[in-house]
């Protein structure tokens, strides 16, 4: 079910109910019922790993999104932004596509930029500071992805709720249509997953390998120190 993990190593998943996406789809009359994806939060293989993650102020999660379409859209996450850290820079996040295929739809809070990252299995994807994000499963198999993120904040879902989803909707035929609730819709830039080797992130291997190898993750809490390495533009 989850590549590389035994069921006994995973906590009980939190379930995202489709009702939480009411009003956030291209079809305003769409009603989704029942669980649509699973979130396994705050995972560690050992107490030593957990203590190390706590010392880094970082959490490791896994999300499983089964393939589906709802009201002519691919299944997707709800979408959220990260707040600013004490230095005034928004917290980043990093994902690994463990299985399946992901579309990461990123956008600036002022709607000045929208980015699509097409990420097959094995990709490492940066959610750069200052970008909100929605993840879409455009494939015919389970999308399983892990993430590393700071434990210092709670995500902000409200802007996506107010504007009825992301700046674009991806329809089941693969086309992207602008969300009419947005006063400004920028062109959709398409990027490849960037090379994040300068941050210690693997070209091959897994995100959890960073935990096992004790690779410092301070950039997840102090992105202002790594500004030149956390830009989406370098991945064009």
C-alpha positions in Angstrom: 0.0 0.0 0.0 2.7 2.5 1.0 6.1 1.7 -0.8 8.9 1.0 1.7 6.7 1.0 4.8 5.0 -1.8 6.7 1.5 -1.2 7.9 2.6 -1.6 11.5 4.9 1.4 11.1 2.1 3.7 10.1 -0.3 5.6 12.4 -4.0 5.6 11.8 -4.6 7.8 8.8 -6.6 11.0 8.9 -9.3 11.1 6.2 -10.1 14.0 4.0 -13.8 13.9 3.4 -15.0 15.1 0.0 -17.5 17.4 1.7 -14.6 19.6 2.7 -14.2 20.4 -1.1 -17.7 21.7 -1.4 -17.7 24.9 -3.4 -14.0 24.4 -4.4 -14.6 22.7 -7.8 -15.2 24.0 -11.3 -18.8 22.9 -11.1 -20.3 24.9 -8.2 -23.1 22.3 -7.8 -20.7 19.5 -7.3 -21.2 17.5 -4.1 -18.5 14.9 -3.1 -19.3 12.5 -0.3 -17.1 10.1 1.7 -13.3 9.9 2.2 -11.3 10.8 -0.9 -7.7 10.5 0.5 -5.6 9.5 3.5 -3.0 11.4 5.5 -0.5 9.7 7.7 0.9 12.3 10.0 4.1 12.6 12.0 5.8 9.3 11.1 9.1 7.9 12.4 10.6 4.5 12.2 12.3 4.6 15.6 12.3 6.7 18.7 15.8 7.9 17.7 14.4 9.1 14.4 11.5 10.8 16.2 13.8 12.6 18.6 16.0 13.8 15.7 13.0 15.1 13.8 11.7 16.9 16.9 15.1 18.5 17.3 14.9 19.7 13.7 11.4 21.0 14.3 10.3 19.0 11.3 7.5 16.4 10.6 7.5 13.5 8.1 4.1 12.7 6.6 2.7 10.4 3.9 -0.5 11.0 1.8 -2.3 8.5 -0.3 -4.7 9.8 -3.0 -6.6 7.0 -4.9 -7.4 7.8 -8.6 -10.8 9.3 -9.1 -12.7 12.0 -11.0 -15.4 14.1 -9.4 -17.7 16.3 -11.5 -15.3 16.2 -14.4 -12.2 17.0 -12.3 -9.3 14.8 -11.2 -9.2 14.2 -7.4 -7.2 16.8 -5.6 -6.2 18.1 -2.2 -7.9 21.1 -0.7 -5.1 23.6 -1.1 -3.4 25.8 1.5 -0.8 28.5 2.2 2.0 28.5 4.7 2.4 31.5 7.0 5.6 33.7 7.5 8.3 32.6 9.9 9.8 35.0 12.5 12.1 36.4 9.8 9.2 37.3 7.6 9.7 34.5 5.0 7.0 31.9 4.3 7.8 28.3 5.3 8.7 26.0 2.4 7.9 22.3 2.1 9.3 19.4 0.1 7.5 16.3 -1.4 8.6 13.0 -2.8 6.4 11.2 -5.2 6.7 7.6 -3.9 4.2 6.0 -6.4 1.9 7.2 -9.1 2.0 10.6 -10.8 1.4 14.1 -9.3 0.5 17.5 -10.6 1.5 20.2 -8.1 -0.4 23.4 -8.8 1.3 26.3 -7.0 0.3 30.0 -6.8 1.3 33.2 -5.2 -1.1 34.8 -2.6 -1.4 37.9 -4.8 -2.2 35.7 -7.8 0.8 37.1 -9.7 2.2 33.6 -10.6 0.8 30.2 -11.1 3.0 27.1 -11.6 2.4 23.5 -12.6 5.0 20.9 -11.7 4.5 17.6 -13.5 6.0 15.0 -11.1 6.3 11.3 -11.9 7.3 8.7 -9.3 10.7 9.4 -7.9 10.4 13.2 -8.2 11.4 15.5 -5.4 9.3 18.7 -5.5 9.9 22.0 -3.7 7.0 24.1 -2.5 8.9 27.4 -2.5 8.4 30.0 0.2 5.4 32.2 -0.6 3.4 29.7 -2.7 0.2 28.0 -1.9 -0.4 24.5 -3.3 -2.9 21.9 -4.5 -1.9 18.4 -5.4 -3.8 16.6 -8.2 -3.8 12.9 -9.1 -4.1 12.9 -12.9 -3.3 9.2 -13.2 -5.0 5.8 -13.0 -3.2 4.5 -9.9 -2.7 5.6 -6.3 -0.6 8.7 -5.9 1.5 8.2 -2.8 3.7 11.0 -1.7 5.7 11.9 1.4 6.6 15.3 2.7 8.9 17.0 5.2 7.6 20.3 6.7 8.2 22.5 9.7 6.2 21.8 12.8 6.2 25.5 13.7 3.0 26.5 12.0 -0.5 25.5 10.9 -1.6 25.6 7.3 -4.0 28.3 6.1 -6.9 26.9 4.0 -9.1 29.9 4.2 -7.9 31.8 1.0 -8.7 28.7 -1.1 -12.1 28.3 0.5 -13.0 32.0 -0.1 -12.0 31.8 -3.8 -13.5 28.4 -4.4 -10.3 26.5 -5.0 -7.0 27.2 -6.8 -6.5 29.8 -9.6 -6.9 27.0 -12.1 -9.0 23.8 -12.2 -7.6 20.7 -14.0 -10.4 18.9 -15.8 -10.6 15.2 -16.4 -9.4 15.6 -20.0 -6.2 17.2 -18.8 -7.1 20.8 -19.7 -6.7 23.7 -17.2 -9.4 26.3 -16.9 -9.2 29.6 -15.0 -11.2 29.9 -11.8 -13.7 32.8 -12.5 -13.7 33.7 -8.8 -10.2 35.1 -9.1 -9.9 38.8 -10.0 -6.5 38.1 -11.6 -5.5 34.9 -13.4 -1.8 34.7 -14.4 -0.5 32.5 -17.2 0.2 28.9 -16.1 3.9 28.3 -16.1 5.0 24.6 -16.5 8.2 23.5 -14.7 10.1 20.3 -14.3 11.0 19.2 -10.7 14.1 21.2 -9.8 17.5 19.8 -8.8 17.7 20.4 -5.1 21.1 18.7 -4.5 22.5 21.9 -3.0 20.0 21.5 -0.1 21.1 18.0 0.5 18.0 16.5 -1.1 18.5 13.3 -3.0 18.9 12.9 -6.7 18.1 9.3 -6.0 16.9 7.8 -2.7 14.1 8.9 -0.5 13.1 11.8 1.7 13.1 9.5 4.7 16.7 8.7 3.9 17.5 12.3 4.9 16.1 11.5 8.4 18.1 8.2 8.6 21.3 10.0 7.4 20.7 13.0 9.7 20.9 15.5 6.9 20.3 19.0 8.4 16.8 20.3 7.5 17.2 23.9 8.9 16.1 25.4 5.6 12.6 24.2 6.3 12.5 26.6 9.3 15.0 29.3 8.2 14.4 29.7 4.5 15.8 33.2 4.6 19.2 31.7 4.8 18.8 29.7 1.6 16.9 32.2 -0.6 19.0 31.6 -3.7 18.3 27.8 -3.5 14.6 28.0 -2.9 13.5 29.7 -6.1 11.0 28.0 -8.5 12.5 29.9 -11.5 15.7 27.9 -11.5 13.6 24.9 -12.5 12.2 26.2 -15.8 
